Amino acid sequence: MYDFQHLEVERPSEGVLLLRFNRPEVLNAVNTQLGREIVRIFGDLAAGAVEDVRCVVLTGAGERAFCVGGDLKERNGMTDAQWMAQRVIFRQYNLVMERCPVPVVCAVNGLALGGGAEMVLRSDFAYAAEDARFGFPEVKRGFMPGSGGTQRFGRVVGEPRAKEYLMTGEQFTAADALAWGMVNRLFPRSELLPATLAVAAKIAANPREAVRVIKQCVHAGLQTDIETGLVIEALGHQKLTSSPDRMEGIAAFVEKRSPEWQKG
């Protein structure tokens, strides 16, 4: 499907796309090339160029890390112009991931630091290994999160806690992330990916358009007040009212059979 250098692309089941960051020797840090590959795959998903994908799962290669953010060794010695050129690519991949119309679920198999933690916050939801660790170490390198961390982390865990961990750069545990709402469930490492893929398959088994509209309505509604959110919900509900899948779902219920959803 794709001949990527650092991003593995798999089809573990119908409707599910598994993306694995494959730079385990540097804890799956994102260099410029991996950034380009992320832009490519998520751009294709947004354009509908990848056939019948209904849920995306992100994970990391190796035993140690999900992703530790930008590759600082590559950045060491970059000129300002080179740094800004890379930032354009990184901003692009942040944006295409955030706006992906397909649900994105993270399987956090190890360290999720800096931009890796920001990927988790950008996803629709995440599961983690029981021994995974999270953090935003940027302040210890003289800078700060630049891919949504200062905004999304506080919205999930609360302003005081976000300030504490962003300002100290200290790590926190998977149990903390679960308690604070950053991840939904924890699993033993060996069970994490199978469990995540099983949930992704459940999502993929549901009608594509209904899942996409739910994703849009929940996300957009939570960025505004409740009255506006209810309007967004009403518009989504109306959009699905006459859809072939809704008609099929009702007919299948009445006829006591499994529904046959629209493909594509």
Backbone as numpy.savetxt, mean C-alpha at the origin, in Angstrom:
# Nx Ny Nz CAx CAy CAz Cx Cy Cz
5.80 -11.10 -17.74 4.97 -9.89 -17.74 5.84 -8.63 -17.74
6.77 -8.57 -16.79 7.68 -7.43 -16.70 9.09 -7.97 -16.47
10.06 -7.30 -17.06 11.46 -7.68 -16.88 12.13 -6.63 -16.00
11.69 -6.56 -14.74 12.21 -5.59 -13.81 13.51 -6.09 -13.17
14.32 -5.14 -12.72 15.58 -5.48 -12.07 15.40 -5.71 -10.57
14.55 -4.90 -9.94 14.45 -4.93 -8.48 13.03 -5.18 -7.96
12.07 -5.34 -8.83 10.69 -5.55 -8.41 10.17 -6.84 -9.01
9.88 -7.81 -8.15 9.32 -9.08 -8.61 7.81 -8.95 -8.73
7.27 -9.45 -9.84 5.84 -9.38 -10.10 5.31 -10.80 -10.28
4.33 -11.16 -9.44 3.78 -12.51 -9.50 2.25 -12.46 -9.52
1.66 -13.57 -9.99 0.21 -13.74 -10.00 -0.13 -14.96 -9.14
-0.22 -14.81 -7.82 -0.44 -15.97 -6.97 -1.83 -16.58 -7.07
-2.82 -15.79 -7.46 -4.18 -16.31 -7.63 -4.94 -15.35 -8.54
-6.11 -15.77 -8.95 -6.90 -14.98 -9.88 -7.22 -13.61 -9.29
-6.89 -12.56 -10.04 -7.21 -11.20 -9.63 -6.23 -10.57 -8.67
-5.23 -11.33 -8.19 -4.27 -10.82 -7.20 -2.91 -10.64 -7.85
-2.30 -9.47 -7.60 -0.96 -9.18 -8.08 -0.04 -9.03 -6.86
1.02 -9.81 -6.81 2.00 -9.74 -5.71 3.24 -9.01 -6.21
3.58 -7.91 -5.52 4.79 -7.15 -5.84 5.76 -7.30 -4.67
7.00 -7.74 -4.99 8.00 -7.96 -3.95 9.23 -7.09 -4.25
9.55 -6.18 -3.30 10.77 -5.40 -3.42 11.95 -6.36 -3.27
12.83 -6.40 -4.26 13.87 -7.44 -4.29 15.26 -6.83 -4.28
15.61 -6.22 -3.14 16.97 -5.75 -2.89 17.34 -6.14 -1.44
17.25 -7.42 -1.11 17.44 -7.82 0.29 18.81 -7.49 0.84
19.82 -7.38 -0.03 21.17 -7.09 0.44 21.29 -5.69 1.04
20.34 -4.80 0.71 20.31 -3.45 1.29 18.96 -3.20 1.98
18.37 -4.28 2.49 17.10 -4.21 3.24 15.98 -3.61 2.40
16.03 -3.91 1.09 14.99 -3.47 0.15 14.85 -1.95 0.10
15.98 -1.26 0.28 15.98 0.19 0.12 15.64 0.55 -1.33
14.97 1.66 -1.49 14.51 2.07 -2.82 15.58 2.95 -3.48
16.18 2.44 -4.55 17.07 3.27 -5.35 16.30 3.84 -6.54
16.99 4.58 -7.38 16.32 5.25 -8.49 15.65 4.24 -9.42
16.35 3.14 -9.71 15.78 2.15 -10.63 14.53 1.51 -10.06
14.55 1.13 -8.79 13.34 0.56 -8.19 12.22 1.59 -8.18
12.55 2.84 -7.94 11.54 3.89 -8.01 10.87 3.95 -9.38
11.70 3.84 -10.43 11.15 3.84 -11.79 10.22 2.63 -12.01
10.61 1.49 -11.49 9.82 0.28 -11.67 8.48 0.38 -10.93
8.49 0.99 -9.75 7.24 1.20 -9.02 6.32 2.14 -9.80
6.89 3.20 -10.34 6.11 4.12 -11.17 5.48 3.38 -12.34
6.26 2.52 -12.98 5.77 1.80 -14.16 4.60 0.88 -13.81
4.75 0.04 -12.78 3.70 -0.94 -12.51 2.43 -0.25 -12.02
2.56 0.74 -11.15 1.36 1.40 -10.65 0.74 2.32 -11.70
1.57 2.87 -12.57 1.02 3.63 -13.69 0.21 2.74 -14.61
0.71 1.53 -14.87 -0.03 0.59 -15.70 -1.32 0.15 -15.03
-1.30 -0.03 -13.71 -2.52 -0.39 -12.99 -3.56 0.72 -13.10
-3.12 1.96 -12.97 -4.04 3.09 -13.07 -4.63 3.21 -14.47
-3.83 2.85 -15.47 -4.28 2.95 -16.86 -5.07 1.72 -17.31
-5.19 0.73 -16.45 -5.89 -0.49 -16.82 -5.11 -1.36 -17.77
-3.78 -1.18 -17.79 -2.94 -1.92 -18.73 -2.51 -3.29 -18.21
-2.82 -3.59 -16.94 -2.52 -4.91 -16.39 -3.85 -5.65 -16.26
-3.99 -6.73 -16.96 -5.28 -7.41 -17.09 -5.78 -7.99 -15.78
-7.04 -7.68 -15.45 -7.80 -8.29 -14.36 -7.02 -8.35 -13.05
-6.62 -7.18 -12.54 -6.04 -7.08 -11.22 -7.06 -6.42 -10.30
-7.42 -7.12 -9.23 -8.44 -6.61 -8.31 -7.89 -6.33 -6.91
-6.67 -6.78 -6.64 -6.03 -6.47 -5.37 -4.53 -6.63 -5.55
-3.76 -5.72 -4.94 -2.30 -5.75 -5.00 -1.76 -6.00 -3.59
-0.78 -6.88 -3.48 -0.09 -7.14 -2.22 1.36 -6.73 -2.38
1.86 -5.94 -1.42 3.26 -5.52 -1.40 3.99 -6.23 -0.27
5.19 -6.73 -0.55 6.03 -7.30 0.50 7.48 -7.14 0.10
8.39 -7.59 0.98 9.80 -7.46 0.71 10.48 -8.82 0.60
11.57 -8.88 -0.15 12.35 -10.11 -0.28 13.26 -10.26 0.93
13.60 -11.50 1.25 14.52 -11.76 2.34 13.83 -11.85 3.69
14.63 -12.06 4.72 14.12 -12.31 6.06 14.14 -11.07 6.96
14.77 -9.99 6.52 15.03 -8.89 7.46 14.13 -7.68 7.27
13.71 -7.39 6.04 13.07 -6.10 5.82 11.93 -6.15 4.82
10.93 -5.35 5.08 9.90 -5.01 4.10 10.50 -3.96 3.16
10.86 -2.81 3.71 11.52 -1.74 2.96 12.00 -0.70 3.97
13.22 -0.23 3.79 13.76 0.77 4.72 13.85 2.16 4.09
13.04 2.39 3.04 13.00 3.72 2.44 14.09 3.93 1.40
14.45 5.20 1.19 15.41 5.54 0.15 16.80 4.99 0.44
17.51 4.65 -0.63 18.85 4.09 -0.55 19.85 5.22 -0.28
20.29 5.35 0.96 21.19 6.45 1.34 22.58 6.29 0.74
23.00 5.06 0.48 24.30 4.87 -0.15 24.29 5.42 -1.57
23.18 5.25 -2.27 23.08 5.82 -3.61 23.04 7.35 -3.54
22.39 7.87 -2.52 22.25 9.33 -2.40 23.54 10.00 -1.94
24.42 9.25 -1.27 25.65 9.84 -0.76 26.49 10.40 -1.91
26.75 11.69 -1.86 27.55 12.32 -2.90 26.76 12.87 -4.07
25.44 12.68 -4.06 24.63 13.24 -5.13 24.70 14.77 -5.12
24.73 15.37 -6.30 24.61 16.82 -6.38 23.16 17.21 -6.10
22.91 18.48 -5.87 21.55 18.95 -5.65 20.67 18.62 -6.86
21.24 18.76 -8.06 20.47 18.49 -9.28 20.11 17.00 -9.37
21.06 16.13 -9.03 20.79 14.69 -9.05 19.75 14.32 -8.00
19.86 14.93 -6.82 18.90 14.68 -5.75 17.49 15.10 -6.17
17.38 16.27 -6.79 16.07 16.75 -7.21 15.50 15.88 -8.33
16.36 15.39 -9.21 15.89 14.49 -10.28 15.34 13.20 -9.69
16.03 12.67 -8.67 15.52 11.47 -8.02 14.22 11.76 -7.29
14.13 12.92 -6.65 12.91 13.27 -5.93 11.70 13.31 -6.87
11.90 13.72 -8.11 10.79 13.72 -9.07 10.27 12.30 -9.25
11.18 11.34 -9.40 10.77 9.94 -9.57 10.09 9.43 -8.31
10.64 9.76 -7.14 10.05 9.28 -5.90 8.68 9.91 -5.65
8.52 11.17 -5.97 7.20 11.79 -5.82 6.19 11.15 -6.76
6.67 10.77 -7.95 5.78 10.10 -8.90 5.31 8.76 -8.35
6.23 7.98 -7.77 5.79 6.67 -7.28 4.93 6.81 -6.04
5.18 7.81 -5.21 4.29 8.07 -4.09 2.87 8.35 -4.58
2.78 9.19 -5.60 1.48 9.63 -6.10 0.72 8.49 -6.77
1.41 7.70 -7.62 0.70 6.64 -8.33 0.27 5.53 -7.36
1.07 5.28 -6.30 0.65 4.31 -5.30 -0.58 4.81 -4.54
-0.53 6.07 -4.14 -1.65 6.64 -3.38 -2.94 6.64 -4.18
-2.84 6.90 -5.46 -4.03 7.02 -6.31 -4.40 5.73 -7.02
-3.75 4.65 -6.67 -4.05 3.37 -7.31 -5.53 3.02 -7.11
-6.26 2.76 -8.19 -7.69 2.45 -8.05 -7.95 1.07 -7.44
-6.94 0.22 -7.45 -7.05 -1.15 -6.94 -6.62 -1.16 -5.47
-7.29 -1.90 -4.61 -6.85 -2.00 -3.22 -5.40 -2.48 -3.11
-4.64 -1.85 -2.22 -3.24 -2.19 -1.99 -3.08 -2.61 -0.53
-2.56 -3.82 -0.31 -2.40 -4.38 1.02 -0.92 -4.70 1.23
-0.36 -4.29 2.36 1.04 -4.58 2.67 1.16 -5.79 3.58
2.14 -6.64 3.28 2.55 -7.74 4.15 3.93 -7.36 4.67
3.97 -6.78 5.86 5.21 -6.21 6.40 6.02 -7.32 7.06
7.00 -7.82 6.34 7.73 -9.02 6.75 8.99 -8.72 7.55
9.24 -7.47 7.89 10.44 -7.13 8.65 10.48 -5.64 8.90
11.67 -5.05 8.81 11.81 -3.62 9.05 11.02 -2.80 8.03
10.27 -1.84 8.52 9.57 -0.86 7.68 9.95 0.51 8.22
10.98 1.09 7.64 11.54 2.33 8.15 11.45 3.43 7.10
11.31 4.67 7.56 11.30 5.80 6.64 10.25 5.64 5.56
10.71 5.68 4.31 9.78 5.54 3.19 9.05 4.21 3.19
9.63 3.17 3.79 8.93 1.89 3.90 7.73 2.00 4.82
7.90 2.69 5.95 6.77 2.93 6.85 5.72 3.81 6.18
6.19 4.75 5.36 5.24 5.61 4.64 4.44 4.81 3.62
5.05 3.79 3.01 4.30 2.91 2.10 3.17 2.21 2.85
3.46 1.75 4.06 2.43 1.10 4.87 1.28 2.07 5.13
1.59 3.30 5.48 0.57 4.30 5.75 -0.21 4.65 4.49
0.42 4.53 3.34 -0.23 4.87 2.07 -1.13 3.76 1.56
-0.92 2.54 2.05 -1.71 1.40 1.58 -3.12 1.46 2.16
-3.99 0.61 1.65 -5.35 0.56 2.17 -5.40 -0.07 3.55
-4.62 -1.11 3.76 -4.40 -1.64 5.10 -3.20 -2.57 5.04
-2.73 -2.99 6.22 -1.51 -3.79 6.27 -1.61 -4.85 7.35
-0.93 -5.97 7.13 -0.66 -6.98 8.13 0.85 -7.01 8.35
1.27 -7.50 9.51 2.70 -7.51 9.80 3.12 -8.78 10.50
4.38 -9.14 10.31 4.98 -10.22 11.10 5.10 -9.77 12.54
5.00 -10.71 13.45 5.03 -10.38 14.88 6.34 -9.72 15.30
7.42 -10.00 14.57 8.72 -9.41 14.92 9.10 -8.23 14.02
8.16 -7.72 13.23 8.44 -6.55 12.40 8.66 -5.33 13.28
9.41 -4.38 12.75 9.63 -3.12 13.46 9.44 -1.96 12.50
9.03 -0.82 13.05 8.69 0.35 12.27 9.44 1.56 12.81
9.55 2.60 11.99 10.16 3.82 12.49 10.42 4.83 11.39
10.73 6.03 11.83 11.05 7.14 10.94 12.40 7.71 11.39
13.50 7.14 10.89 14.83 7.54 11.38 15.39 8.79 10.71
14.62 9.45 9.86 15.15 10.56 9.07 15.80 11.65 9.91
15.19 11.96 11.07 15.73 13.04 11.89 17.16 12.74 12.33
17.51 11.47 12.46 18.87 11.08 12.85 19.86 11.26 11.70
19.36 11.52 10.52 20.21 11.78 9.35 20.14 13.24 8.92
19.51 14.07 9.74 19.50 15.50 9.47 18.36 15.98 8.60
17.36 15.09 8.35 16.23 15.57 7.56 14.94 15.01 8.14
13.91 14.86 7.34 12.59 14.49 7.84 11.86 13.66 6.79
10.79 12.95 7.18 9.99 12.22 6.20 9.45 13.19 5.13
9.47 12.72 3.88 9.01 13.57 2.79 8.03 12.90 1.86
7.47 11.75 2.29 6.51 11.04 1.44 5.21 10.79 2.20
4.84 11.78 3.01 3.56 11.71 3.71 3.65 11.33 5.17
4.84 10.99 5.66 4.96 10.50 7.03 4.53 11.49 8.09
4.87 12.77 7.91 4.48 13.76 8.93 2.99 14.01 8.94
2.29 13.64 7.88 0.85 13.88 7.80 0.03 12.62 8.11
0.39 11.51 7.50 -0.42 10.30 7.68 -0.18 9.64 9.04
1.04 9.67 9.54 1.33 8.99 10.80 0.50 9.60 11.93
0.47 10.91 12.01 -0.32 11.57 13.04 -1.80 11.33 12.91
-2.28 11.22 11.69 -3.71 10.95 11.49 -4.09 9.56 11.96
-3.14 8.64 11.94 -3.41 7.26 12.39 -3.19 7.11 13.89
-2.05 7.61 14.40 -1.67 7.31 15.78 -1.90 8.47 16.74
-2.26 9.64 16.21 -2.45 10.81 17.06 -1.24 11.72 17.03
-1.49 13.02 17.19 -0.43 14.01 17.06 0.69 13.85 18.08
0.41 13.71 19.39 1.50 13.62 20.35 2.42 12.43 20.10
1.84 11.26 19.83 2.66 10.07 19.60 3.47 10.22 18.31
2.85 10.80 17.28 3.58 11.00 16.02 4.77 11.91 16.24
4.58 12.98 16.95 5.69 13.91 17.21 6.81 13.22 17.97
6.45 12.39 18.94 7.47 11.69 19.73 8.37 10.85 18.84
7.77 10.01 17.97 8.57 9.09 17.18 9.22 9.76 15.97
8.59 10.79 15.42 9.22 11.51 14.32 10.39 12.35 14.80
10.29 12.89 16.02 11.34 13.76 16.54 12.50 12.99 17.17
12.23 11.79 17.69 13.31 10.98 18.26 13.94 10.06 17.24
13.18 9.67 16.23 13.67 8.71 15.25 13.74 7.29 15.77
13.15 7.04 16.94 13.20 5.71 17.54 12.22 4.75 16.85
12.55 3.47 16.89 11.69 2.45 16.30 10.57 2.05 17.27
9.52 1.43 16.72 8.47 0.85 17.54 8.11 -0.52 17.00
7.47 -1.32 17.83 7.25 -2.73 17.51 5.98 -2.95 16.69
5.86 -4.17 16.18 4.64 -4.55 15.48 3.45 -4.52 16.43
3.67 -4.91 17.69 2.59 -4.86 18.67 2.12 -3.42 18.88
3.07 -2.47 18.90 2.70 -1.05 18.98 1.88 -0.65 17.76
2.37 -1.01 16.58 1.68 -0.64 15.34 0.26 -1.19 15.32
0.07 -2.39 15.85 -1.27 -2.98 15.93 -2.15 -2.19 16.90
-1.61 -1.90 18.07 -2.39 -1.19 19.09 -2.76 0.21 18.63
-1.91 0.84 17.84 -2.15 2.21 17.40 -2.96 2.29 16.11
-3.23 1.16 15.47 -4.05 1.15 14.26 -3.29 1.29 12.96
-1.97 1.15 13.00 -1.18 1.27 11.77 -1.22 -0.02 10.96
-1.36 -1.16 11.63 -1.58 -2.43 10.95 -2.83 -3.09 11.54
-3.44 -3.96 10.76 -4.70 -4.57 11.19 -4.53 -5.86 11.98
-3.51 -6.65 11.62 -3.32 -7.94 12.29 -1.85 -8.30 12.28
-1.44 -9.14 13.24 -0.09 -9.69 13.29 -0.14 -11.19 13.07
0.93 -11.72 12.45 1.02 -13.16 12.19 2.45 -13.62 12.45
2.62 -14.88 12.82 3.97 -15.44 12.79 4.54 -15.25 11.38
5.84 -15.06 11.31 6.46 -14.73 10.02 6.07 -15.72 8.91
6.06 -17.02 9.23 5.76 -18.02 8.21 4.32 -17.96 7.71
3.44 -17.37 8.49 2.03 -17.31 8.12 1.63 -15.99 7.48
2.52 -14.99 7.54 2.14 -13.64 7.12 1.71 -13.57 5.66
2.57 -13.98 4.75 2.23 -13.82 3.34 1.05 -14.69 2.92
1.00 -15.98 3.32 -0.19 -16.76 2.98 -1.49 -16.14 3.49
-1.46 -15.60 4.71 -2.67 -14.98 5.27 -3.05 -13.73 4.49
-2.05 -12.93 4.13 -2.32 -11.71 3.37 -2.87 -12.03 1.99
-2.27 -13.02 1.34 -2.74 -13.41 0.01 -4.15 -13.99 0.07
-4.48 -14.68 1.16 -5.84 -15.23 1.30 -6.86 -14.11 1.40
-6.55 -13.06 2.15 -7.46 -11.92 2.26 -7.55 -11.19 0.92
-6.40 -11.04 0.25 -6.41 -10.41 -1.07 -7.30 -11.19 -2.05
-7.27 -12.52 -1.96 -8.11 -13.34 -2.83 -9.59 -13.14 -2.52
-9.92 -12.93 -1.25 -11.32 -12.64 -0.89 -11.77 -11.32 -1.50
-10.89 -10.32 -1.44 -11.22 -9.02 -2.05 -11.39 -9.19 -3.56
-10.44 -9.92 -4.17 -10.47 -10.10 -5.62 -11.69 -10.88 -6.08
-12.27 -11.69 -5.20 -13.45 -12.47 -5.56 -14.73 -11.64 -5.59
-14.67 -10.43 -5.03 -15.83 -9.54 -5.05 -15.85 -8.70 -6.32
-16.99 -8.10 -6.67 -17.07 -7.34 -7.92 -16.11 -6.16 -7.92
-15.38 -6.04 -9.00 -14.31 -5.04 -9.10 -14.80 -3.62 -8.85
-15.87 -3.22 -9.50 -16.31 -1.83 -9.40 -16.79 -1.49 -8.00
-17.49 -2.41 -7.35 -17.96 -2.15 -5.99 -16.78 -1.96 -5.04
-15.75 -2.79 -5.17 -14.57 -2.66 -4.31 -13.88 -1.32 -4.54
-13.75 -0.93 -5.80 -13.07 0.33 -6.11 -13.85 1.53 -5.57
-15.16 1.50 -5.71 -15.97 2.62 -5.22 -15.93 2.69 -3.69
-15.94 1.54 -3.03 -15.81 1.54 -1.57 -14.49 2.17 -1.17
-13.40 1.78 -1.82 -12.08 2.35 -1.52 -12.11 3.87 -1.68
-12.66 4.35 -2.78 -12.70 5.78 -3.04 -13.54 6.52 -2.02
-14.70 5.96 -1.69 -15.62 6.65 -0.78 -15.06 6.72 0.63
-14.48 5.63 1.12 -13.93 5.65 2.47 -12.79 6.65 2.56
-11.87 6.58 1.60 -10.70 7.47 1.67 -11.10 8.94 1.51
-11.88 9.23 0.48 -12.25 10.62 0.23 -13.12 11.17 1.36
-14.04 10.34 1.86 -14.94 10.81 2.91 -14.22 11.15 4.20
-13.16 10.40 4.51 -12.43 10.64 5.76 -11.53 11.87 5.68
-11.39 12.46 4.51 -10.60 13.68 4.38 -11.46 14.93 4.59
-12.75 14.73 4.85 -13.64 15.88 4.94 -14.61 15.70 6.11
-15.60 16.58 6.21 -16.57 16.49 7.30 -17.61 15.42 6.99
-18.39 15.02 8.00 -19.33 13.91 7.86 -20.41 14.19 6.83
-20.89 15.42 6.76 -21.95 15.73 5.80 -21.45 15.58 4.37
-20.26 16.08 4.10 -19.68 15.92 2.76 -19.39 14.45 2.49
-18.92 13.74 3.53 -18.65 12.33 3.37 -19.89 11.54 3.00
-21.02 11.91 3.58 -22.27 11.22 3.26 -22.71 11.50 1.82
-22.40 12.69 1.34 -22.68 13.00 -0.07 -21.81 12.13 -0.98
-20.54 12.00 -0.62 -19.63 11.14 -1.39 -20.15 9.70 -1.41
-20.61 9.23 -0.24 -21.16 7.88 -0.18 -22.40 7.74 -1.06
-23.28 8.73 -1.03 -24.50 8.68 -1.84 -24.19 8.63 -3.32
-23.16 9.37 -3.73 -22.77 9.36 -5.14 -22.20 8.00 -5.53
-21.40 7.41 -4.64 -20.88 6.08 -4.92 -21.98 5.04 -4.99
-22.92 5.14 -4.05 -24.06 4.22 -4.02 -24.87 4.33 -5.31
-25.09 5.56 -5.74 -25.85 5.79 -6.97 -25.12 5.23 -8.18
-23.81 5.37 -8.19 -23.01 4.88 -9.32 -23.18 3.37 -9.50
-23.32 2.65 -8.38 -23.43 1.19 -8.45 -24.85 0.68 -8.64
-25.82 1.57 -8.50 -27.23 1.15 -8.49 -27.62 0.33 -9.71
-27.23 0.79 -10.87 -27.64 0.09 -12.10 -26.52 -0.74 -12.71
-25.49 -1.04 -11.92 -24.37 -1.80 -12.46 -24.78 -3.25 -12.72
-24.19 -3.87 -13.74 -24.49 -5.29 -14.01 -24.18 -6.19 -12.81
-23.13 -5.87 -12.06 -22.77 -6.71 -10.93 -23.83 -6.63 -9.83
-24.40 -5.47 -9.60 -25.46 -5.39 -8.58 -26.67 -6.23 -8.99
-27.03 -6.14 -10.27 -28.15 -6.94 -10.77 -27.85 -8.43 -10.64
-26.62 -8.80 -10.95 -26.22 -10.21 -10.86 -26.19 -10.67 -9.41
-25.73 -9.81 -8.51 -25.67 -10.17 -7.10 -27.05 -10.46 -6.52
-28.02 -9.64 -6.89 -29.40 -9.84 -6.40 -29.98 -11.11 -7.00
-29.77 -11.29 -8.31 -30.31 -12.48 -8.97 -29.71 -13.76 -8.39
-28.39 -13.73 -8.13 -27.74 -14.91 -7.58 -28.25 -15.23 -6.18
-28.52 -14.19 -5.38 -29.07 -14.41 -4.04 -30.45 -15.06 -4.12
-31.29 -14.53 -5.00 -32.65 -15.05 -5.14 -32.63 -16.48 -5.65
-31.73 -16.75 -6.60 -31.66 -18.07 -7.23 -30.78 -19.06 -6.45
-30.22 -18.60 -5.33 -29.40 -19.44 -4.46 -28.24 -20.09 -5.21
-27.45 -19.24 -5.90 -26.27 -19.69 -6.63 -25.14 -18.68 -6.42
-23.97 -19.06 -6.85 -22.83 -18.15 -6.76 -22.91 -17.11 -7.88
-22.62 -15.84 -7.58 -22.69 -14.82 -8.62 -21.53 -14.94 -9.61
-21.77 -14.49 -10.80 -20.73 -14.44 -11.83 -20.48 -12.98 -12.16
-19.42 -12.42 -11.58 -19.14 -10.99 -11.72 -18.56 -10.67 -13.09
-18.68 -9.40 -13.45 -18.09 -8.91 -14.70 -16.59 -9.04 -14.63
-15.98 -9.41 -15.76 -14.52 -9.49 -15.85 -13.96 -8.11 -16.23
-12.62 -8.03 -16.15 -11.97 -6.79 -16.59 -11.39 -6.03 -15.43
